[in-house]
């Protein structure tokens, strides 16, 4: 099993931005990243060099930027965590979309694998059983279910 490089929250944000830009345009330019993240050119250049050194992006100055396979996997993980958190914040906690988006961006970098897996299980169950209230039962180590109504 390959060891994933440790990434700062900032570098994860760059990977996530490149992932979305690639989905829209097939490749990213530094200018696209600047616009998406609202950062300076010099910050993008530094981040791209760091990501390239870690083998996560294909980067050369003044050229297109693409994710490597390892970069795509890392970015997909960030996107998946973001989506799971945003869904939970909107659907379970009732936050408005803008607030949930903001909070998911901050939380996605520090969520533990255990918490992420429980969120996934909870959201999957809620989607399959919308008439039930679900909570985590620490004694059983699983979800407890109660019917509404």
Buried (B, 14 or more C-beta within 10 A) or exposed (E): EEEEBEBEEBBBBBBBBBBBBBEEEEBBBBEBBBEBBEBEEEBBBBBBEBBBEBEBBBBEEEEBBBBBEBBBBBBBBBBEBBBBBBBBBBBEEEBEEEEBBBBBBEBBBEBEEEBBEBBBBBBEBBEEEEEEEBEEEEEEEEBEEEEEE
